[in-house]
Amino acid sequence: MKQGRKVGSDHLVIYLKRDEASPHARFGFVVAKSVGGAVKRNLVKRRLRAISRESLLPLEVKADVVVRALPGAAELDWTKLREEFQADFDSAVKKTIKA
């Protein structure tokens, strides 16, 4: 999380670092107790995993990606969480390609 590009929004922060040596992208998820109880945290993680799989298929990005959920992420519905994730992820990819 200390290296690479950081893109944030109201409910998510995405850290992306290119890794050309890696055969594929790797995702990690950080969902702290400030997001909610165990049930809400696991719901957010499951949703983020599904959204990240969707986002990766067309891109073929070789990178390490860490997604940190902020308080309030558990209250978002599926479509809003996906839109916010997609906007942040696309922005991070564009910033990384420029560098």
C-alpha positions as CSV (number, residue, x, y, z in Angstrom):
1,M,0.0,0.0,0.0
2,K,3.0,2.3,0.4
3,Q,4.0,2.0,-3.3
4,G,2.0,2.5,-6.5
5,R,-1.0,4.7,-7.1
6,K,-3.8,5.6,-4.7
7,V,-7.3,6.5,-5.7
8,G,-10.0,7.2,-3.3
9,S,-13.7,8.0,-3.2
10,D,-16.4,8.3,-0.5
11,H,-16.5,4.6,0.4
12,L,-13.4,3.0,-1.1
13,V,-9.6,3.5,-1.5
14,I,-7.8,1.6,-4.2
15,Y,-4.0,1.1,-4.3
16,L,-2.6,-0.2,-7.5
17,K,1.0,-1.2,-8.3
18,R,2.0,-2.6,-11.7
19,D,3.9,-5.9,-11.5
20,E,4.9,-7.1,-15.0
21,A,6.6,-10.2,-13.5
22,S,3.3,-11.5,-12.2
23,P,1.3,-13.7,-14.6
24,H,-2.0,-12.1,-13.5
25,A,-3.5,-9.5,-11.2
26,R,-3.7,-10.1,-7.5
27,F,-6.4,-8.5,-5.3
28,G,-6.4,-7.9,-1.5
29,F,-9.2,-6.5,0.5
30,V,-9.1,-4.5,3.8
31,V,-12.4,-4.2,5.6
32,A,-11.9,-2.8,9.1
33,K,-14.3,-3.1,12.0
34,S,-15.3,0.6,11.4
35,V,-17.3,-0.7,8.4
36,G,-19.6,-2.8,10.6
37,G,-20.0,-6.1,12.4
38,A,-18.7,-9.4,11.0
39,V,-21.7,-10.0,8.8
40,K,-21.5,-6.6,7.2
41,R,-17.7,-6.8,6.7
42,N,-18.1,-10.3,5.0
43,L,-20.9,-9.0,2.8
44,V,-18.7,-6.1,1.6
45,K,-15.7,-8.5,1.0
46,R,-17.9,-10.9,-1.0
47,R,-19.3,-8.0,-3.1
48,L,-15.8,-6.5,-3.7
49,R,-14.5,-9.9,-4.8
50,A,-17.3,-10.4,-7.3
51,I,-16.9,-6.9,-8.6
52,S,-13.1,-7.2,-9.0
53,R,-13.5,-10.4,-11.0
54,E,-15.9,-8.6,-13.3
55,S,-13.5,-5.7,-13.7
56,L,-10.4,-7.8,-14.4
57,L,-11.8,-10.0,-17.3
58,P,-11.6,-7.4,-20.1
59,L,-8.4,-5.7,-18.9
60,E,-5.7,-8.2,-18.4
61,V,-3.9,-5.9,-15.9
62,K,-0.8,-7.3,-14.3
63,A,-0.8,-5.6,-11.0
64,D,-1.2,-5.9,-7.3
65,V,-4.4,-4.2,-6.1
66,V,-5.5,-3.5,-2.6
67,V,-9.1,-2.3,-2.0
68,R,-9.8,-0.7,1.4
69,A,-13.4,-0.3,2.3
70,L,-14.3,2.8,4.3
71,P,-17.1,3.3,6.8
72,G,-20.4,3.4,4.9
73,A,-19.5,0.9,2.3
74,A,-21.8,-1.7,3.9
75,E,-24.8,0.6,3.4
76,L,-24.3,0.9,-0.4
77,D,-26.4,-1.3,-2.6
78,W,-24.7,-3.5,-5.2
79,T,-24.9,-1.1,-8.2
80,K,-23.6,1.9,-6.3
81,L,-20.7,-0.1,-4.9
82,R,-19.9,-1.4,-8.4
83,E,-20.0,2.0,-10.0
84,E,-17.8,3.5,-7.3
85,F,-15.3,0.6,-7.5
86,Q,-15.2,0.8,-11.4
87,A,-14.6,4.5,-11.4
88,D,-11.8,4.3,-8.9
89,F,-10.3,1.2,-10.5
90,D,-10.3,2.8,-14.0
91,S,-8.8,6.0,-12.6
92,A,-6.0,4.0,-10.9
93,V,-5.3,2.0,-14.0
94,K,-5.0,5.2,-16.1
95,K,-2.7,6.9,-13.5
96,T,-0.5,3.8,-13.5
97,I,-0.3,3.6,-17.2
98,K,0.8,7.2,-17.5
99,A,3.6,6.7,-15.0
